[in-house]
Amino acid sequence: MSLVRIMAVKPLDPFRLRLKLSDGRGIERDINGLLAGPIFEAIRLDPAVFAAVRIESGTVAWPNGADLCPDVLIWGGLPPADEQKPAAAV
């Protein structure tokens, strides 16, 4: 099974994202609590900057280089065990 990632994003107000996942599901997430730290300041303060969200490498990102972990957006933490890739042998 392949790892589920984010394929499309639509910004909603306030601080919500509608996400289309690689497994075909659509979900909405409130990301207000995830926008912490200086890199997210402009995103928090300017709705136009928040709306500039895009997909980059299977997750959401903004033009200033800020991004969010796809696992946190999709599952609220690590993916379920059956969604994770097997660990490499040592």
Order of alpha helices (4+ residues) and beta strands (2+ residues): beta-beta-beta-alpha-alpha-beta-beta-alpha
